[in-house]
Amino acid sequence: MQSLLTPSGLSGRFSTGLRLLACVGLVALLTACGFRLKGQTPLPFNTLYTNIAENSAFGAQLRRSVMASSPETRFTNDVTQAQARLTELSNTQTLEEVSISVQGQVEEYELRIEFVFQLTDNQGHVILPPTTLVATREIPYDSGALQAKQGEIGALYIEMQQSLVDRIVRRMTAPEVRAAFENPEDLPVDESATKVPEQPQMGSGGAAPSILRMPNTNPSGAFY
């Protein structure tokens, strides 16, 4: 067995030590530059209030994603204790006909969610102005498999909600949001944002639009 005290053994240990030292130095450098593990992008605030109901599917998805991205951030139900406020302004779901056969039968529907929100600090400074996000999916229609299609619509709706949640989190963790939150002096103030917001009347986890209940005579295909 080769002794660790031989020149070759000492050389191996020295080489291993150098590699370890280089790795430590690289990690320190990346940390100093603001590098973080993929999936974690801390928000500039530690407490967040939202009027999106916690017991809704959308609200639960949002809370999980925010806390996964920013582990130090916690949601609070007391708006006076929140450093920032995420306000849902509207959340509209529609189901529209997009393809009609020569016989006048619906062949395809488009499921659409339009979500509007804004982000303010506890003084009402508008960190993110009213922002509209849209998610759409198309689904073929089969009058002979309505129950299966209803289940497919429900699954698509959940997928679309998660897509919107991911985009909301990306917006909130953007560098410009951090800069705006830390330097709000020149930002506009939304006076209504200093009041306790009402729970939104629609959206936030209501049932997906249903082709089983949608009237055939409804030209817009809208359903809430």
N, C-alpha and C positions, 0 to 999 in steps of 0.2 A: 504493500500500500504506500502510495506516495505521501511523504510527510508534508504537513502544511508549513513546516519550517524551512523546507528546501526552497531554492530560488524560484522554481516553477510554481510551488504552492503559494508563496508570498505574492508572486505576480498575479495569480488567479484571484486571490483575496483582494488585492489592490484594485484589480480591474472591476470586480464586483462592487467594491465600495464606490468607485468612481461612477458606475452606472446608477447606483442608488442615489448618490449625491446629485447627479444630473436630473434624475426624476423628481427629487424633492425640489430642486431649483425651478424646474419647469412648472410644477404645480403651484409654487409660490408666485411665479411670474404671471400665470394665467389668472390666479385669484386676484392679484393686484390689478390686473387689467379688467376685472369685472366678470371673468368667466364663471359660469355656473353650470351645474349638471343639467343636461337636457331635460326639459319638462318643468324646471323650476325657474320662474322669473318673478322674484318678489315684487309686490306692489309697494308704492311709497307710503302707504298708510297701513296701520295695524288693525283698525276697526272699520267695518263697513255695514251700512244699513241699506236695505232694499225693500221696496214695496211689492216685490214678487213673492208670493206666498211660499213659505218654506215647505208646506205640505203638498204643493203641486209638483208634478213630475219635472216641469221646467225649472222651478225653484230649487228642487233637490239636485238636479244636474248642475245648475249654476254653482251652488255652494260647494259641491264636490270638486268641480274643476278649479274654482278659485283657490280653495285650500290646498289642492294638489300642486298648483303652480306657485302659490305664495303661502307656505306653511305657517308663517307668522301672522297672517291676516285672519281675523275672526269676525264672523257676522254677529251683529247685535240687534235686538228688537227694540232697543231704546235709541231713538234717533238722536237724542241729545248727547249720547255717549259715542257717537260715530264720528270718525275723522273725515269720512267721505260717504256720499250717498249715491247709489245707483238707482235711478228712477225709471221704471217702465212707463212710457208715455202712451203707447198703444201696442197691441199684439193682435193681428188680424189673420185668421185662417180662411182660405177660400178653396173651393173645388170647382174648376171650370172645365167646360167641354172644349177640347182642342182639336178633335177629329170626328167627323160625321161621315157615315157610309152613304152610298148613293141611295140607299133605302131610307135614309134619314135617321139611322140608329147611331147612337154614340159609340165610337170605337176607342176613344182615349180621353182621359181626364188629366188635368194638371192640378196637382196639390201645391198650394202656395202659402207660405207664412211670411208676413211682413211685420217686423219687430222694430219699434222705435224707442230709443232710450237716451238718457243723458247722465253724465257723471259730474257731481259738484262736491265741493268741500263743505265743511261744517259752517262756513260763513256765507255759503251760497255762490261762491266763485265757480264759474262754469269751466270745469277741467276738460270735459268732452261735451261739445254742443250737441243738440238733438241729432242723433245718428240713426239712419235707417238701414237695416239689414234685411235681405230677402233670401229665402231659400225656396227652391221649387223642385218638384219631382213629377215625372209623367208616369201614368199607370194605365195600361190597357183595360178596357171594360169588357166584362163578360156577363151578360144577363143570366147565364146558366150557372154561375158560380158566385153569387152575391156574397155569401157568407165568407168564402175564401178571400174575396176581394176586400171585404171589410177588414179582415185580419191583416191583409197586406198593407192597406192604407194606414192602419194603426202602427205597424212596424216602420213604415216610411216616415210617419209623423214623428216618432221617437228619434229616428235617425236625423231628421231635419232639425229637431230641437237641439240635439247634441252638436250639430254643425253650427248652429247659431250661438250656442253657449261657447264653443271654442273660439269663434270670431269675436265675441264680446270680451273674453279673457285676453285675447291677443291685443285688442284695442286698448284695454285698460293697462296692460303691462308694457305698452310701447314707450320708448324713451321720452317722447314728447309729452306724454301724460305725466311721467315723473317730474319732468322739468316744470310743467305747468303747476303741478301740485306744490312743488317746493318754492315756486316763485309766482304766487297768484296775484300780486299787486296790480298788475295791468289787465287782469282778466275781467270780463263782464260779470255782473252779479245778477242772479235770478232770485228775486225777492221771494217767489213762491217756494223756492228750494229750502228756505229757512223754516218753513212750516211742515207739520207732519203730513205727508202725502196720503191720499186716499188709496185704498187697494184698487187696482185696475178692474174695470167692469168685465173685460173680456180677456181671453188669452191666459198666459201664465200656467198652462197645464190643463185647460179645458179639453174636452174630447175632440178627437180629430174629426174633420168634416166627414160626413157619412154619405156614401152613394145610395145607401138604403133608404135614407130619409129625404134626399134632395129632390124637390119637385121637378118634373120634366119640363114644366113651363117656365122655370126660372131662367131667363136668358143669361144672367151673369154667373150663375152657378155658385153664388155666394152662400155660405152657410157658416153660422157661428155656433 
